[in-house]
Amino acid sequence: MTAPATSFWRIAGMTYLQYANRAAGSVRAGLKEPLKSKLAAQGQFSYKVSSWTNGEQSPKVEIDTLDKAGKAV
């Protein structure tokens, strides 16, 4: 009996989302102008987040990078 097939991203210890993000980044890095600058503009984002404690809203924090996204609240 053979071992079940496993995706290489799982063998590397990555989630599928991490794999997809790295693959998309590699594709974006390999593009030539004007497509490269057009896609860079689409990748920008920002939003505001705040938390509620005892019925009081904390000040809103602007999120404009993925590094800040999980650490805001």
PDB file of N, CA, C, O and CB in Angstrom:
ATOM      1  N   MET A   1       0.840  -1.182   0.000  1.00  0.00           N
ATOM      2  CA  MET A   1       0.000   0.000   0.000  1.00  0.00           C
ATOM      3  C   MET A   1       0.887   1.247   0.000  1.00  0.00           C
ATOM      4  O   MET A   1       1.869   1.311   0.739  1.00  0.00           O
ATOM      5  CB  MET A   1      -0.956  -0.003   1.221  1.00  0.00           C
ATOM      6  N   THR A   2       0.547   2.219  -0.813  1.00  0.00           N
ATOM      7  CA  THR A   2       1.353   3.439  -0.906  1.00  0.00           C
ATOM      8  C   THR A   2       0.837   4.490   0.068  1.00  0.00           C
ATOM      9  O   THR A   2      -0.319   4.458   0.491  1.00  0.00           O
ATOM     10  CB  THR A   2       1.341   3.994  -2.344  1.00  0.00           C
ATOM     11  N   ALA A   3       1.717   5.416   0.412  1.00  0.00           N
ATOM     12  CA  ALA A   3       1.346   6.508   1.309  1.00  0.00           C
ATOM     13  C   ALA A   3       0.421   7.477   0.578  1.00  0.00           C
ATOM     14  O   ALA A   3       0.558   7.659  -0.632  1.00  0.00           O
ATOM     15  CB  ALA A   3       2.607   7.247   1.836  1.00  0.00           C
ATOM     16  N   PRO A   4      -0.514   8.099   1.288  1.00  0.00           N
ATOM     17  CA  PRO A   4      -1.416   9.045   0.623  1.00  0.00           C
ATOM     18  C   PRO A   4      -0.652  10.275   0.119  1.00  0.00           C
ATOM     19  O   PRO A   4       0.334  10.700   0.721  1.00  0.00           O
ATOM     20  CB  PRO A   4      -2.541   9.479   1.585  1.00  0.00           C
ATOM     21  N   ALA A   5      -1.118  10.824  -0.971  1.00  0.00           N
ATOM     22  CA  ALA A   5      -0.488  12.010  -1.542  1.00  0.00           C
ATOM     23  C   ALA A   5      -0.743  13.214  -0.636  1.00  0.00           C
ATOM     24  O   ALA A   5      -1.850  13.394  -0.128  1.00  0.00           O
ATOM     25  CB  ALA A   5      -1.018  12.280  -2.974  1.00  0.00           C
ATOM     26  N   THR A   6       0.279  14.027  -0.441  1.00  0.00           N
ATOM     27  CA  THR A   6       0.177  15.223   0.385  1.00  0.00           C
ATOM     28  C   THR A   6       0.691  16.399  -0.425  1.00  0.00           C
ATOM     29  O   THR A   6       1.672  16.276  -1.158  1.00  0.00           O
ATOM     30  CB  THR A   6       0.971  15.067   1.720  1.00  0.00           C
ATOM     31  N   SER A   7       0.040  17.517  -0.295  1.00  0.00           N
ATOM     32  CA  SER A   7       0.460  18.718  -1.012  1.00  0.00           C
ATOM     33  C   SER A   7       1.808  19.194  -0.482  1.00  0.00           C
ATOM     34  O   SER A   7       2.085  19.098   0.714  1.00  0.00           O
ATOM     35  CB  SER A   7      -0.600  19.836  -0.878  1.00  0.00           C
ATOM     36  N   PHE A   8       2.652  19.714  -1.394  1.00  0.00           N
ATOM     37  CA  PHE A   8       3.983  20.131  -0.975  1.00  0.00           C
ATOM     38  C   PHE A   8       3.949  21.293  -0.001  1.00  0.00           C
ATOM     39  O   PHE A   8       4.852  21.422   0.825  1.00  0.00           O
ATOM     40  CB  PHE A   8       4.805  20.504  -2.173  1.00  0.00           C
ATOM     41  N   TRP A   9       2.924  22.151  -0.073  1.00  0.00           N
ATOM     42  CA  TRP A   9       2.843  23.281   0.866  1.00  0.00           C
ATOM     43  C   TRP A   9       2.573  22.778   2.269  1.00  0.00           C
ATOM     44  O   TRP A   9       3.024  23.392   3.237  1.00  0.00           O
ATOM     45  CB  TRP A   9       1.743  24.275   0.438  1.00  0.00           C
ATOM     46  N   ARG A  10       1.847  21.673   2.405  1.00  0.00           N
ATOM     47  CA  ARG A  10       1.594  21.109   3.729  1.00  0.00           C
ATOM     48  C   ARG A  10       2.858  20.444   4.269  1.00  0.00           C
ATOM     49  O   ARG A  10       3.134  20.516   5.467  1.00  0.00           O
ATOM     50  CB  ARG A  10       0.433  20.093   3.675  1.00  0.00           C
ATOM     51  N   ILE A  11       3.624  19.799   3.393  1.00  0.00           N
ATOM     52  CA  ILE A  11       4.889  19.187   3.795  1.00  0.00           C
ATOM     53  C   ILE A  11       5.866  20.266   4.267  1.00  0.00           C
ATOM     54  O   ILE A  11       6.646  20.041   5.193  1.00  0.00           O
ATOM     55  CB  ILE A  11       5.500  18.376   2.625  1.00  0.00           C
ATOM     56  N   ALA A  12       5.819  21.444   3.625  1.00  0.00           N
ATOM     57  CA  ALA A  12       6.708  22.545   3.999  1.00  0.00           C
ATOM     58  C   ALA A  12       6.264  23.231   5.294  1.00  0.00           C
ATOM     59  O   ALA A  12       6.961  24.116   5.791  1.00  0.00           O
ATOM     60  CB  ALA A  12       6.773  23.566   2.871  1.00  0.00           C
ATOM     61  N   GLY A  13       5.111  22.834   5.844  1.00  0.00           N
ATOM     62  CA  GLY A  13       4.652  23.414   7.098  1.00  0.00           C
ATOM     63  C   GLY A  13       3.881  24.711   6.929  1.00  0.00           C
ATOM     64  O   GLY A  13       3.769  25.497   7.869  1.00  0.00           O
ATOM     65  N   MET A  14       3.346  24.939   5.728  1.00  0.00           N
ATOM     66  CA  MET A  14       2.579  26.157   5.468  1.00  0.00           C
ATOM     67  C   MET A  14       1.102  25.813   5.344  1.00  0.00           C
ATOM     68  O   MET A  14       0.732  24.681   5.031  1.00  0.00           O
ATOM     69  CB  MET A  14       3.083  26.865   4.186  1.00  0.00           C
ATOM     70  N   THR A  15       0.268  26.816   5.597  1.00  0.00           N
ATOM     71  CA  THR A  15      -1.149  26.667   5.302  1.00  0.00           C
ATOM     72  C   THR A  15      -1.352  27.004   3.832  1.00  0.00           C
ATOM     73  O   THR A  15      -0.468  27.564   3.183  1.00  0.00           O
ATOM     74  CB  THR A  15      -2.031  27.579   6.226  1.00  0.00           C
ATOM     75  N   TYR A  16      -2.526  26.657   3.314  1.00  0.00           N
ATOM     76  CA  TYR A  16      -2.791  26.971   1.908  1.00  0.00           C
ATOM     77  C   TYR A  16      -2.812  28.484   1.687  1.00  0.00           C
ATOM     78  O   TYR A  16      -2.375  28.962   0.640  1.00  0.00           O
ATOM     79  CB  TYR A  16      -4.129  26.349   1.459  1.00  0.00           C
ATOM     80  N   LEU A  17      -3.316  29.239   2.664  1.00  0.00           N
ATOM     81  CA  LEU A  17      -3.351  30.696   2.529  1.00  0.00           C
ATOM     82  C   LEU A  17      -1.935  31.277   2.458  1.00  0.00           C
ATOM     83  O   LEU A  17      -1.683  32.180   1.660  1.00  0.00           O
ATOM     84  CB  LEU A  17      -4.121  31.322   3.703  1.00  0.00           C
ATOM     85  N   GLN A  18      -1.018  30.776   3.275  1.00  0.00           N
ATOM     86  CA  GLN A  18       0.368  31.238   3.212  1.00  0.00           C
ATOM     87  C   GLN A  18       0.977  30.914   1.856  1.00  0.00           C
ATOM     88  O   GLN A  18       1.676  31.740   1.268  1.00  0.00           O
ATOM     89  CB  GLN A  18       1.203  30.603   4.336  1.00  0.00           C
ATOM     90  N   TYR A  19       0.712  29.717   1.364  1.00  0.00           N
ATOM     91  CA  TYR A  19       1.219  29.314   0.052  1.00  0.00           C
ATOM     92  C   TYR A  19       0.662  30.222  -1.048  1.00  0.00           C
ATOM     93  O   TYR A  19       1.407  30.689  -1.910  1.00  0.00           O
ATOM     94  CB  TYR A  19       0.856  27.842  -0.236  1.00  0.00           C
ATOM     95  N   ALA A  20      -0.641  30.467  -1.014  1.00  0.00           N
ATOM     96  CA  ALA A  20      -1.268  31.308  -2.043  1.00  0.00           C
ATOM     97  C   ALA A  20      -0.721  32.732  -1.999  1.00  0.00           C
ATOM     98  O   ALA A  20      -0.502  33.338  -3.047  1.00  0.00           O
ATOM     99  CB  ALA A  20      -2.796  31.327  -1.862  1.00  0.00           C
ATOM    100  N   ASN A  21      -0.498  33.272  -0.805  1.00  0.00           N
ATOM    101  CA  ASN A  21       0.058  34.621  -0.680  1.00  0.00           C
ATOM    102  C   ASN A  21       1.477  34.692  -1.230  1.00  0.00           C
ATOM    103  O   ASN A  21       1.831  35.651  -1.915  1.00  0.00           O
ATOM    104  CB  ASN A  21       0.043  35.068   0.781  1.00  0.00           C
ATOM    105  N   ARG A  22       2.286  33.687  -0.934  1.00  0.00           N
ATOM    106  CA  ARG A  22       3.656  33.684  -1.471  1.00  0.00           C
ATOM    107  C   ARG A  22       3.663  33.536  -2.985  1.00  0.00           C
ATOM    108  O   ARG A  22       4.450  34.190  -3.670  1.00  0.00           O
ATOM    109  CB  ARG A  22       4.472  32.555  -0.839  1.00  0.00           C
ATOM    110  N   ALA A  23       2.802  32.692  -3.504  1.00  0.00           N
ATOM    111  CA  ALA A  23       2.729  32.503  -4.949  1.00  0.00           C
ATOM    112  C   ALA A  23       2.279  33.791  -5.636  1.00  0.00           C
ATOM    113  O   ALA A  23       2.835  34.176  -6.665  1.00  0.00           O
ATOM    114  CB  ALA A  23       1.771  31.350  -5.295  1.00  0.00           C
ATOM    115  N   ALA A  24       1.278  34.454  -5.071  1.00  0.00           N
ATOM    116  CA  ALA A  24       0.800  35.714  -5.657  1.00  0.00           C
ATOM    117  C   ALA A  24       1.887  36.781  -5.594  1.00  0.00           C
ATOM    118  O   ALA A  24       2.042  37.564  -6.532  1.00  0.00           O
ATOM    119  CB  ALA A  24      -0.469  36.207  -4.929  1.00  0.00           C
ATOM    120  N   GLY A  25       2.638  36.818  -4.501  1.00  0.00           N
ATOM    121  CA  GLY A  25       3.738  37.776  -4.379  1.00  0.00           C
ATOM    122  C   GLY A  25       4.819  37.531  -5.416  1.00  0.00           C
ATOM    123  O   GLY A  25       5.387  38.476  -5.963  1.00  0.00           O
ATOM    124  N   SER A  26       5.105  36.268  -5.686  1.00  0.00           N
ATOM    125  CA  SER A  26       6.103  35.932  -6.704  1.00  0.00           C
ATOM    126  C   SER A  26       5.638  36.358  -8.087  1.00  0.00           C
ATOM    127  O   SER A  26       6.428  36.869  -8.881  1.00  0.00           O
ATOM    128  CB  SER A  26       6.398  34.431  -6.690  1.00  0.00           C
ATOM    129  N   VAL A  27       4.368  36.151  -8.373  1.00  0.00           N
ATOM    130  CA  VAL A  27       3.824  36.566  -9.666  1.00  0.00           C
ATOM    131  C   VAL A  27       3.881  38.081  -9.796  1.00  0.00           C
ATOM    132  O   VAL A  27       4.299  38.598 -10.832  1.00  0.00           O
ATOM    133  CB  VAL A  27       2.375  36.067  -9.835  1.00  0.00           C
ATOM    134  N   ARG A  28       3.466  38.794  -8.759  1.00  0.00           N
ATOM    135  CA  ARG A  28       3.504  40.269  -8.794  1.00  0.00           C
ATOM    136  C   ARG A  28       4.924  40.782  -8.975  1.00  0.00           C
ATOM    137  O   ARG A  28       5.146  41.747  -9.707  1.00  0.00           O
ATOM    138  CB  ARG A  28       2.902  40.855  -7.507  1.00  0.00           C
ATOM    139  N   ALA A  29       5.897  40.140  -8.310  1.00  0.00           N
ATOM    140  CA  ALA A  29       7.289  40.583  -8.410  1.00  0.00           C
ATOM    141  C   ALA A  29       7.847  40.365  -9.815  1.00  0.00           C
ATOM    142  O   ALA A  29       8.742  41.096 -10.242  1.00  0.00           O
ATOM    143  CB  ALA A  29       8.153  39.845  -7.386  1.00  0.00           C
ATOM    144  N   GLY A  30       7.336  39.382 -10.528  1.00  0.00           N
ATOM    145  CA  GLY A  30       7.826  39.079 -11.861  1.00  0.00           C
ATOM    146  C   GLY A  30       7.187  39.881 -12.981  1.00  0.00           C
ATOM    147  O   GLY A  30       7.612  39.783 -14.132  1.00  0.00           O
ATOM    148  N   LEU A  31       6.178  40.669 -12.661  1.00  0.00           N
ATOM    149  CA  LEU A  31       5.500  41.448 -13.698  1.00  0.00           C
ATOM    150  C   LEU A  31       6.340  42.630 -14.153  1.00  0.00           C
ATOM    151  O   LEU A  31       7.185  43.134 -13.414  1.00  0.00           O
ATOM    152  CB  LEU A  31       4.153  41.940 -13.192  1.00  0.00           C
ATOM    153  N   LYS A  32       6.095  43.059 -15.379  1.00  0.00           N
ATOM    154  CA  LYS A  32       6.752  44.244 -15.921  1.00  0.00           C
ATOM    155  C   LYS A  32       5.758  45.396 -15.906  1.00  0.00           C
ATOM    156  O   LYS A  32       4.550  45.192 -15.791  1.00  0.00           O
ATOM    157  CB  LYS A  32       7.288  43.985 -17.364  1.00  0.00           C
ATOM    158  N   GLU A  33       6.280  46.595 -16.022  1.00  0.00           N
ATOM    159  CA  GLU A  33       5.425  47.780 -16.091  1.00  0.00           C
ATOM    160  C   GLU A  33       4.617  47.745 -17.376  1.00  0.00           C
ATOM    161  O   GLU A  33       5.127  47.204 -18.357  1.00  0.00           O
ATOM    162  CB  GLU A  33       6.265  49.081 -16.011  1.00  0.00           C
ATOM    163  N   PRO A  34       3.444  48.255 -17.457  1.00  0.00           N
ATOM    164  CA  PRO A  34       2.656  48.999 -16.477  1.00  0.00           C
ATOM    165  C   PRO A  34       1.797  48.114 -15.572  1.00  0.00           C
ATOM    166  O   PRO A  34       1.150  48.621 -14.656  1.00  0.00           O
ATOM    167  CB  PRO A  34       1.775  49.975 -17.189  1.00  0.00           C
ATOM    168  N   LEU A  35       1.781  46.791 -15.815  1.00  0.00           N
ATOM    169  CA  LEU A  35       0.947  45.913 -14.993  1.00  0.00           C
ATOM    170  C   LEU A  35       1.394  45.900 -13.530  1.00  0.00           C
ATOM    171  O   LEU A  35       0.565  45.796 -12.626  1.00  0.00           O
ATOM    172  CB  LEU A  35       0.973  44.496 -15.551  1.00  0.00           C
ATOM    173  N   LYS A  36       2.692  46.006 -13.302  1.00  0.00           N
ATOM    174  CA  LYS A  36       3.214  45.941 -11.939  1.00  0.00           C
ATOM    175  C   LYS A  36       2.675  47.093 -11.089  1.00  0.00           C
ATOM    176  O   LYS A  36       2.243  46.870  -9.958  1.00  0.00           O
ATOM    177  CB  LYS A  36       4.747  45.969 -11.955  1.00  0.00           C
ATOM    178  N   SER A  37       2.695  48.303 -11.611  1.00  0.00           N
ATOM    179  CA  SER A  37       2.206  49.445 -10.836  1.00  0.00           C
ATOM    180  C   SER A  37       0.684  49.416 -10.709  1.00  0.00           C
ATOM    181  O   SER A  37       0.143  49.874  -9.702  1.00  0.00           O
ATOM    182  CB  SER A  37       2.655  50.761 -11.486  1.00  0.00           C
ATOM    183  N   LYS A  38      -0.009  48.889 -11.706  1.00  0.00           N
ATOM    184  CA  LYS A  38      -1.464  48.800 -11.636  1.00  0.00           C
ATOM    185  C   LYS A  38      -1.895  47.831 -10.529  1.00  0.00           C
ATOM    186  O   LYS A  38      -2.822  48.126  -9.775  1.00  0.00           O
ATOM    187  CB  LYS A  38      -2.039  48.353 -12.995  1.00  0.00           C
ATOM    188  N   LEU A  39      -1.237  46.696 -10.431  1.00  0.00           N
ATOM    189  CA  LEU A  39      -1.570  45.721  -9.397  1.00  0.00           C
ATOM    190  C   LEU A  39      -1.128  46.186  -8.010  1.00  0.00           C
ATOM    191  O   LEU A  39      -1.757  45.833  -7.013  1.00  0.00           O
ATOM    192  CB  LEU A  39      -0.930  44.380  -9.720  1.00  0.00           C
ATOM    193  N   ALA A  40      -0.059  46.970  -7.935  1.00  0.00           N
ATOM    194  CA  ALA A  40       0.384  47.490  -6.640  1.00  0.00           C
ATOM    195  C   ALA A  40      -0.671  48.428  -6.055  1.00  0.00           C
ATOM    196  O   ALA A  40      -0.894  48.442  -4.844  1.00  0.00           O
ATOM    197  CB  ALA A  40       1.737  48.226  -6.782  1.00  0.00           C
ATOM    198  N   ALA A  41      -1.310  49.201  -6.911  1.00  0.00           N
ATOM    199  CA  ALA A  41      -2.353  50.111  -6.439  1.00  0.00           C
ATOM    200  C   ALA A  41      -3.580  49.341  -5.947  1.00  0.00           C
ATOM    201  O   ALA A  41      -4.251  49.789  -5.017  1.00  0.00           O
ATOM    202  CB  ALA A  41      -2.754  51.082  -7.556  1.00  0.00           C
ATOM    203  N   GLN A  42      -3.878  48.207  -6.547  1.00  0.00           N
ATOM    204  CA  GLN A  42      -5.021  47.405  -6.118  1.00  0.00           C
ATOM    205  C   GLN A  42      -4.771  46.720  -4.787  1.00  0.00           C
ATOM    206  O   GLN A  42      -5.720  46.389  -4.076  1.00  0.00           O
ATOM    207  CB  GLN A  42      -5.354  46.372  -7.167  1.00  0.00           C
ATOM    208  N   GLY A  43      -3.511  46.502  -4.438  1.00  0.00           N
ATOM    209  CA  GLY A  43      -3.181  45.804  -3.211  1.00  0.00           C
ATOM    210  C   GLY A  43      -3.231  46.672  -1.965  1.00  0.00           C
ATOM    211  O   GLY A  43      -3.093  46.158  -0.855  1.00  0.00           O
ATOM    212  N   GLN A  44      -3.424  47.967  -2.120  1.00  0.00           N
ATOM    213  CA  GLN A  44      -3.461  48.860  -0.965  1.00  0.00           C
ATOM    214  C   GLN A  44      -4.844  48.838  -0.339  1.00  0.00           C
ATOM    215  O   GLN A  44      -5.854  48.745  -1.037  1.00  0.00           O
ATOM    216  CB  GLN A  44      -3.075  50.297  -1.369  1.00  0.00           C
ATOM    217  N   PHE A  45      -4.881  48.925   0.992  1.00  0.00           N
ATOM    218  CA  PHE A  45      -6.150  48.910   1.696  1.00  0.00           C
ATOM    219  C   PHE A  45      -5.999  49.650   3.012  1.00  0.00           C
ATOM    220  O   PHE A  45      -4.882  49.886   3.470  1.00  0.00           O
ATOM    221  CB  PHE A  45      -6.637  47.468   1.931  1.00  0.00           C
ATOM    222  N   SER A  46      -7.100  50.011   3.611  1.00  0.00           N
ATOM    223  CA  SER A  46      -7.098  50.539   4.978  1.00  0.00           C
ATOM    224  C   SER A  46      -8.510  50.433   5.527  1.00  0.00           C
ATOM    225  O   SER A  46      -9.494  50.514   4.791  1.00  0.00           O
ATOM    226  CB  SER A  46      -6.586  52.023   5.023  1.00  0.00           C
ATOM    227  N   TYR A  47      -8.585  50.252   6.832  1.00  0.00           N
ATOM    228  CA  TYR A  47      -9.859  50.247   7.530  1.00  0.00           C
ATOM    229  C   TYR A  47      -9.600  50.587   8.985  1.00  0.00           C
ATOM    230  O   TYR A  47      -8.451  50.572   9.428  1.00  0.00           O
ATOM    231  CB  TYR A  47     -10.581  48.873   7.391  1.00  0.00           C
ATOM    232  N   LYS A  48     -10.629  50.886   9.720  1.00  0.00           N
ATOM    233  CA  LYS A  48     -10.501  51.244  11.126  1.00  0.00           C
ATOM    234  C   LYS A  48     -11.200  50.200  11.977  1.00  0.00           C
ATOM    235  O   LYS A  48     -12.233  49.656  11.588  1.00  0.00           O
ATOM    236  CB  LYS A  48     -11.085  52.648  11.398  1.00  0.00           C
ATOM    237  N   VAL A  49     -10.626  49.925  13.141  1.00  0.00           N
ATOM    238  CA  VAL A  49     -11.180  48.934  14.044  1.00  0.00           C
ATOM    239  C   VAL A  49     -11.151  49.490  15.465  1.00  0.00           C
ATOM    240  O   VAL A  49     -10.250  50.245  15.833  1.00  0.00           O
ATOM    241  CB  VAL A  49     -10.398  47.596  13.951  1.00  0.00           C
ATOM    242  N   SER A  50     -12.131  49.112  16.239  1.00  0.00           N
ATOM    243  CA  SER A  50     -12.153  49.486  17.651  1.00  0.00           C
ATOM    244  C   SER A  50     -12.823  48.363  18.431  1.00  0.00           C
ATOM    245  O   SER A  50     -13.539  47.537  17.864  1.00  0.00           O
ATOM    246  CB  SER A  50     -12.897  50.849  17.870  1.00  0.00           C
ATOM    247  N   SER A  51     -12.584  48.344  19.723  1.00  0.00           N
ATOM    248  CA  SER A  51     -13.211  47.319  20.557  1.00  0.00           C
ATOM    249  C   SER A  51     -14.164  47.986  21.543  1.00  0.00           C
ATOM    250  O   SER A  51     -14.078  49.188  21.797  1.00  0.00           O
ATOM    251  CB  SER A  51     -12.139  46.478  21.310  1.00  0.00           C
ATOM    252  N   TRP A  52     -15.059  47.194  22.085  1.00  0.00           N
ATOM    253  CA  TRP A  52     -16.044  47.677  23.042  1.00  0.00           C
ATOM    254  C   TRP A  52     -15.819  46.964  24.378  1.00  0.00           C
ATOM    255  O   TRP A  52     -15.678  45.742  24.421  1.00  0.00           O
ATOM    256  CB  TRP A  52     -17.498  47.445  22.518  1.00  0.00           C
ATOM    257  N   THR A  53     -15.787  47.734  25.463  1.00  0.00           N
ATOM    258  CA  THR A  53     -15.647  47.183  26.801  1.00  0.00           C
ATOM    259  C   THR A  53     -16.639  47.881  27.718  1.00  0.00           C
ATOM    260  O   THR A  53     -16.612  49.104  27.854  1.00  0.00           O
ATOM    261  CB  THR A  53     -14.193  47.340  27.327  1.00  0.00           C
ATOM    262  N   ASN A  54     -17.507  47.109  28.340  1.00  0.00           N
ATOM    263  CA  ASN A  54     -18.521  47.657  29.256  1.00  0.00           C
ATOM    264  C   ASN A  54     -19.352  48.761  28.612  1.00  0.00           C
ATOM    265  O   ASN A  54     -19.675  49.757  29.259  1.00  0.00           O
ATOM    266  CB  ASN A  54     -17.854  48.195  30.512  1.00  0.00           C
ATOM    267  N   GLY A  55     -19.693  48.586  27.354  1.00  0.00           N
ATOM    268  CA  GLY A  55     -20.533  49.552  26.656  1.00  0.00           C
ATOM    269  C   GLY A  55     -19.811  50.795  26.178  1.00  0.00           C
ATOM    270  O   GLY A  55     -20.451  51.702  25.646  1.00  0.00           O
ATOM    271  N   GLU A  56     -18.494  50.870  26.349  1.00  0.00           N
ATOM    272  CA  GLU A  56     -17.702  52.021  25.905  1.00  0.00           C
ATOM    273  C   GLU A  56     -16.818  51.611  24.724  1.00  0.00           C
ATOM    274  O   GLU A  56     -16.160  50.571  24.749  1.00  0.00           O
ATOM    275  CB  GLU A  56     -16.832  52.581  27.073  1.00  0.00           C
ATOM    276  N   GLN A  57     -16.823  52.447  23.702  1.00  0.00           N
ATOM    277  CA  GLN A  57     -16.011  52.172  22.528  1.00  0.00           C
ATOM    278  C   GLN A  57     -14.618  52.749  22.719  1.00  0.00           C
ATOM    279  O   GLN A  57     -14.466  53.906  23.110  1.00  0.00           O
ATOM    280  CB  GLN A  57     -16.667  52.748  21.262  1.00  0.00           C
ATOM    281  N   SER A  58     -13.596  51.938  22.441  1.00  0.00           N
ATOM    282  CA  SER A  58     -12.220  52.438  22.505  1.00  0.00           C
ATOM    283  C   SER A  58     -11.939  53.283  21.263  1.00  0.00           C
ATOM    284  O   SER A  58     -12.674  53.190  20.280  1.00  0.00           O
ATOM    285  CB  SER A  58     -11.197  51.261  22.617  1.00  0.00           C
ATOM    286  N   PRO A  59     -10.896  54.097  21.292  1.00  0.00           N
ATOM    287  CA  PRO A  59     -10.563  54.892  20.102  1.00  0.00           C
ATOM    288  C   PRO A  59     -10.306  53.993  18.890  1.00  0.00           C
ATOM    289  O   PRO A  59      -9.779  52.889  19.025  1.00  0.00           O
ATOM    290  CB  PRO A  59      -9.328  55.772  20.374  1.00  0.00           C
ATOM    291  N   LYS A  60     -10.680  54.472  17.723  1.00  0.00           N
ATOM    292  CA  LYS A  60     -10.489  53.701  16.494  1.00  0.00           C
ATOM    293  C   LYS A  60      -9.019  53.715  16.100  1.00  0.00           C
ATOM    294  O   LYS A  60      -8.337  54.735  16.209  1.00  0.00           O
ATOM    295  CB  LYS A  60     -11.364  54.264  15.346  1.00  0.00           C
ATOM    296  N   VAL A  61      -8.549  52.567  15.641  1.00  0.00           N
ATOM    297  CA  VAL A  61      -7.173  52.408  15.189  1.00  0.00           C
ATOM    298  C   VAL A  61      -7.209  52.120  13.704  1.00  0.00           C
ATOM    299  O   VAL A  61      -7.940  51.234  13.262  1.00  0.00           O
ATOM    300  CB  VAL A  61      -6.433  51.272  15.968  1.00  0.00           C
ATOM    301  N   GLU A  62      -6.423  52.864  12.918  1.00  0.00           N
ATOM    302  CA  GLU A  62      -6.402  52.642  11.473  1.00  0.00           C
ATOM    303  C   GLU A  62      -5.457  51.497  11.141  1.00  0.00           C
ATOM    304  O   GLU A  62      -4.324  51.450  11.620  1.00  0.00           O
ATOM    305  CB  GLU A  62      -5.980  53.928  10.723  1.00  0.00           C
ATOM    306  N   ILE A  63      -5.935  50.587  10.325  1.00  0.00           N
ATOM    307  CA  ILE A  63      -5.166  49.434   9.867  1.00  0.00           C
ATOM    308  C   ILE A  63      -4.847  49.659   8.398  1.00  0.00           C
ATOM    309  O   ILE A  63      -5.748  49.764   7.566  1.00  0.00           O
ATOM    310  CB  ILE A  63      -5.948  48.084  10.086  1.00  0.00           C
ATOM    311  N   ASP A  64      -3.557  49.733   8.084  1.00  0.00           N
ATOM    312  CA  ASP A  64      -3.189  49.935   6.685  1.00  0.00           C
ATOM    313  C   ASP A  64      -2.106  48.957   6.197  1.00  0.00           C
ATOM    314  O   ASP A  64      -1.640  49.053   5.061  1.00  0.00           O
ATOM    315  CB  ASP A  64      -2.710  51.356   6.493  1.00  0.00           C
ATOM    316  N   THR A  65      -1.718  48.024   7.061  1.00  0.00           N
ATOM    317  CA  THR A  65      -0.805  46.966   6.647  1.00  0.00           C
ATOM    318  C   THR A  65      -1.275  45.642   7.248  1.00  0.00           C
ATOM    319  O   THR A  65      -1.998  45.628   8.244  1.00  0.00           O
ATOM    320  CB  THR A  65       0.657  47.287   7.081  1.00  0.00           C
ATOM    321  N   LEU A  66      -0.871  44.561   6.652  1.00  0.00           N
ATOM    322  CA  LEU A  66      -1.251  43.256   7.167  1.00  0.00           C
ATOM    323  C   LEU A  66      -0.616  42.980   8.525  1.00  0.00           C
ATOM    324  O   LEU A  66      -1.168  42.222   9.323  1.00  0.00           O
ATOM    325  CB  LEU A  66      -0.861  42.172   6.181  1.00  0.00           C
ATOM    326  N   ASP A  67       0.542  43.589   8.797  1.00  0.00           N
ATOM    327  CA  ASP A  67       1.193  43.399  10.095  1.00  0.00           C
ATOM    328  C   ASP A  67       0.333  43.934  11.227  1.00  0.00           C
ATOM    329  O   ASP A  67       0.321  43.358  12.315  1.00  0.00           O
ATOM    330  CB  ASP A  67       2.558  44.081  10.113  1.00  0.00           C
ATOM    331  N   LYS A  68      -0.382  45.017  10.994  1.00  0.00           N
ATOM    332  CA  LYS A  68      -1.222  45.624  12.031  1.00  0.00           C
ATOM    333  C   LYS A  68      -2.569  44.911  12.174  1.00  0.00           C
ATOM    334  O   LYS A  68      -3.238  45.066  13.196  1.00  0.00           O
ATOM    335  CB  LYS A  68      -1.453  47.097  11.717  1.00  0.00           C
ATOM    336  N   ALA A  69      -2.967  44.149  11.188  1.00  0.00           N
ATOM    337  CA  ALA A  69      -4.314  43.605  11.144  1.00  0.00           C
ATOM    338  C   ALA A  69      -4.653  42.709  12.334  1.00  0.00           C
ATOM    339  O   ALA A  69      -5.760  42.805  12.863  1.00  0.00           O
ATOM    340  CB  ALA A  69      -4.495  42.838   9.880  1.00  0.00           C
ATOM    341  N   GLY A  70      -3.762  41.865  12.761  1.00  0.00           N
ATOM    342  CA  GLY A  70      -4.062  40.961  13.851  1.00  0.00           C
ATOM    343  C   GLY A  70      -3.745  41.512  15.221  1.00  0.00           C
ATOM    344  O   GLY A  70      -4.075  40.873  16.221  1.00  0.00           O
ATOM    345  N   LYS A  71      -3.116  42.672  15.310  1.00  0.00           N
ATOM    346  CA  LYS A  71      -2.643  43.209  16.578  1.00  0.00           C
ATOM    347  C   LYS A  71      -3.415  44.439  17.052  1.00  0.00           C
ATOM    348  O   LYS A  71      -3.085  45.006  18.094  1.00  0.00           O
ATOM    349  CB  LYS A  71      -1.197  43.552  16.462  1.00  0.00           C
ATOM    350  N   ALA A  72      -4.420  44.852  16.319  1.00  0.00           N
ATOM    351  CA  ALA A  72      -5.076  46.132  16.579  1.00  0.00           C
ATOM    352  C   ALA A  72      -5.872  46.165  17.863  1.00  0.00           C
ATOM    353  O   ALA A  72      -5.801  47.143  18.606  1.00  0.00           O
ATOM    354  CB  ALA A  72      -5.971  46.470  15.452  1.00  0.00           C
ATOM    355  N   VAL A  73      -6.629  45.118  18.141  1.00  0.00           N
ATOM    356  CA  VAL A  73      -7.565  45.173  19.262  1.00  0.00           C
ATOM    357  C   VAL A  73      -6.950  44.592  20.498  1.00  0.00           C
ATOM    358  O   VAL A  73      -7.593  44.552  21.547  1.00  0.00           O
ATOM    359  CB  VAL A  73      -8.848  44.444  18.934  1.00  0.00           C
TER     360      VAL A  73
END
